[in-house]
Amino acid sequence: MQSHQLSSGDVIADRRADYARMLEEGGEPEAAAELMEQALELVPGWAAGWYRLATYREKAGKSDAAIEAYRSTLALDPEDIFGAALKLALLGDVATPDRPPSRYVERLFDDYADRFESALVEKLDYSVPQKLAALVASTGRQYRLAVDLGCGTGLLGPEIRGRVSRLEGFDLSQNMLAKAAEKQVYDSLAQADLSLVPDLSSLFADAARHRADLVTAADVLMYLGNLESVFAIVEDLASTGADIAFSVEDAGEGDGFHLAPSLRYAHSEAYVRKLLARHGLEILEIVKTVIRKDGGKPVAGILFLTRKSA
């Protein structure tokens, strides 16, 4: 969510905030921060304003002052729809959280839904759906039921629809699900939080679990840090012999994950391999590739095709 979309409720404060945004966009973050401070003197309880002040201070190179403002944002907005806790982690003030706040991710994509595909596909050269679908096609299988976790606006759905009899999609954002529904590709769509095992598993009756023979997650796991809950969900949904195809941003060497400046998580191949082994998922193929651009630079990713062992 763009913080300038939330009004302070005070006309003068909003006007100063608008001027501050213009200064920041003009390359003057320090002057923007000073003007935002004046706006916040009028409305000290404005969480979005504190977040904007924090970003201006950060761009001005004033890390300590930015941390103070991010802390104020979090104190005023405990649900953390702005992701202030992630910013504090990047600035070294707190430990990296295992996952982002669910409300932050939900509001981020609710706000992004209308322009998601044009921004991601046309401007950022996003190619994960096509590449992941090619991995699925390499198996030569036809699937009875595919579950698309974090389906978003449904970019992967049309790519795999011809190989599945029934396609179900799940996402945290209702607005993204509405866009996916417009494609008329999915047989079922529902809201679910992938960071919470009970949230998704509860959507299935006991008799319906372990039923999917294809589970996909395209460009989703980078919005989670610790992937233990996701693989627990996959283990719960997938039938024996099911194929699981997913992507991660590549963290390079090491055996863990880290939070990137983009506020997305990157995971190492070693970390993912460890979790796959723990949950009985055999690796069929690994592909390292560029998955998108960020700030004009290529983002390295890893595509996995795995199978649930007996």
N, C-alpha and C positions, 0 to 999 in steps of 0.2 A: 504494500500500500504506500502511495506517495503521501507523506505527512502533510503537504500543503493542501491536500483535499479536505482536511478536517479543520473547520473553523473554530476559533477560540470562543466565539460568542460575543466578542467585543469588537466593534467596527474599527476603532483606532488601532487596536492590537493587530487585527487582521491586515490593516493597511500597512503597518510597519513591517509585518511579516512578509507581505508581498514585495515591498521594496527590498527587504533583506534577500529574498530569493533572487531578485533581479541582480543585486550586487554579486551574489555568489555565482550566478550564471555568467556574469561579466568578468569573472576571475578575481573577485575581491572577497574571499571568504572571511578575512579578519573583520572587514567593515560590516559584512553581513552578520557576523556573530554579535558585534556591538549593537546593531539595530534590533536583533532578536532579543538581546538582553533587555532592551528598553520595552519591547512588546511584553516580555514575561514579567516585568515589574507591574504591568497592568493586570495580567492574568497568570499568577504564579502556579495555578493548578492545571495548566494546559499541557497535557502529556505530549501531544504532537509537537507543540512548540519547543519543549525541552529536547525532543529528539532532533528537531531541525537545528537547534543551537549546538547540540553535540556534534552533528555532522559538519557544521561550519567550522567549529573549533578544531575538529580533527583535520579538515582540509587545510586549515591555517597552521597546522603543525603543533597545536597546543594539546598534546595528548592528555595531560593531567586534568586540564579544564574540560576536555571532552568526556573523560571518564566520569567526572562529577555530574555533568549534564545527563549522561546515559543512566547513571544511578538514579537521578531525579525522575527520569522517564519511567524507569522500572518501578519506582516507589509509587508513582501516580497511576501506573497501568500494570498491575500484578499479572494479568493475563499475557502481557508482553506482545501485543499485536504488531509492534514495530521491530521486534527482534533485538532489543537493547542488550539482552543477556549475551547474544552472539557477538555483538560489537565489543562488549566488555571483555569477552574471552579473547578476541583478536588483539585487543590492546593490553592483554596480560593482567587484567585486574581480577579475573576469576578463571577457574579451570574450564576447559572446553566441555560443554554439556554433551551428554550422549546423544541428544536429539534436540532439534529446535522446538520452540513452543508451538503446540498444535494450532493455537489461534493465529500465530504469526503466519504459518504456512497456509492456513485456510483463507485468511484475509488477503494474503499476497496473491493467491491464484484466483480468488473471487474477483479481485480488482483487475487482474491481468487477463481474464478469460476472453474478453472481446477482441483483444489485439494479440493474443498468445500466438496463434498460428502464423500471422503475418510477420511478427517480430522474430519468432524462432526459426521458421523455415526460410523466409525470404531474406532476412537480414543477417541471421547468425549461421546460415548453412547447416541447420540441424538435420542429421541424417540417420539417427539411431533407429527409427521405425523400419526403414528400408533394410538397414544392415542386420537388424535383429530378425526381421522376417526372413531374410536370406538364410540365416543360420537355422531357423525353424524349418524352412523348406528343404534344407540339406538332409534332413532325416528321412524325407520321402513319405512321412506318415500322414494319415488323416486322423483328426482328433474328434472325439465325441464331445468334450467340453473343454473350452479354454477360459481361464480366469485371468483377466488383464488387471493387475494391481496398479493403482495410481494411473488410471487410464487417461486422465486429463481430458482434453477435447476429443479424444478418440483417434489420434493419428496412427496408432498401430493397428487398430481394428480393421480398416479396409485392407491392410497389407496381409493379414492372416485369415481373413474371413473365409476365403475359398478352401481352407484346410480344416475348418472346424464346423461341426454340426450345430453347436450352441456356443455363443460368446457372451460372457458376463464381464462387466466392468465395474471397478470400485475406485472411488476417489474421495479425498477429503473436502474438495470444493464443490458446492452445489452449482455454482455458475459454470464450472468446467464440465460437470456432468450434463448440464443443459445443452452445452455446445456439442457434446458427444452424442446426445440423443438426436440432434438435428441430422446427423449423418445416417440415421436409421440402419446402422450396422450391428449394433449390440442387441441381443435378445433381452438383456436385463442390465440395469444400471442402479447402483446404490451408493450412498455415502458411507465411508468407513475411514478410520484413522489407522494407518499402517503401523504406527508406533505402539499401538495397543493391541496385544494378542486377543483379549476377550472381545474387543470392539468388532473385529472382522469375523472371528470364529462364531460369535453369537448369532450371526446372520444365517447360519446353517443349522438345521436340525441335526441331531446326532447321527441319524441314518444317512444324511447327505454328505457327511464329511469324507475325506479321502476319496473324492469322486473325480476331481479334475485330472485329465491326462495331459494338459498343457497349462502351465502357469507362466505369465510374462510380467515383466516390470521394466518398461522402457524409460530411461532418464528419470527415475523415481528415487533410487536409493541414495542419491547425492543430497536429498533433503532429509536424510537420517544419518546419524553418526554410527552408533552401535547398531549393527544389523542383526543381532541375536533375535529380536522380536520378529523381524520379517521372515527369517528362515524358520522360526517356530510356526508362523502362519502358513508358510509354504508346505511344511511337513504335515500340517493339519489338513490342508486343502487337497494335496496331491495324492493320487492313487499310486500304487506300486507300478513302477515302470514309466511314470509320467515324465515328460520333458519340462525343464524349467529354463527359460531364457531371460536374461536380464543384462543391464549395463551399469557400470559405475564410472566415476571419474577416477583417473589413475593417480594414486598418491606416490607412485614410484617405489623406491626401495623402502625397506622396513616391514613391520608386520602389524601395522595398525591403521588408523585413519586420522585425518586432521581436518580442521575447519579452514577453508580458503577465504581470501578477502571477498569473494563473491557471496559469502554466507552460505555456500554449499559445501558439503563434505566430499573429500576424496578418500578413496580406500585403496590400500595396496593389494596386489595380487596374492601375496602371502596371507594377508588377513582373511580375504574371501575364501581362499583355499582351506584354511583352518576351519572356518564355519561350515563350509560345504561337507567336509569330512565328518564333522561333529553331527550333522543332520542327515547323514546317509545319502548325500547327493554326489554322484559320480560325474566327473568332468568329461564331456564329450569333445568340446572344442573351446579354445580361448582365442579371441581376436583382439589385438591392440590396434587402435585406430583413432583418428580425430573425430570427435562426436559433435562439435559445434565450435563457434568462435565466441570469444568474450573480450570486449574491448579491442576487437580487430585481430586478436591473437588466437591461434588454434588451442583447443582444449583437448588434452589426451584422455582417452577413455579405454575401458576394457569391456568387451562383450563376452559373456559366458553362455554356453549351452551345456546343460547338465541333465542328469536323469536320476530319478529317485530309485534307489536300490531296493531289492526285496528285503 
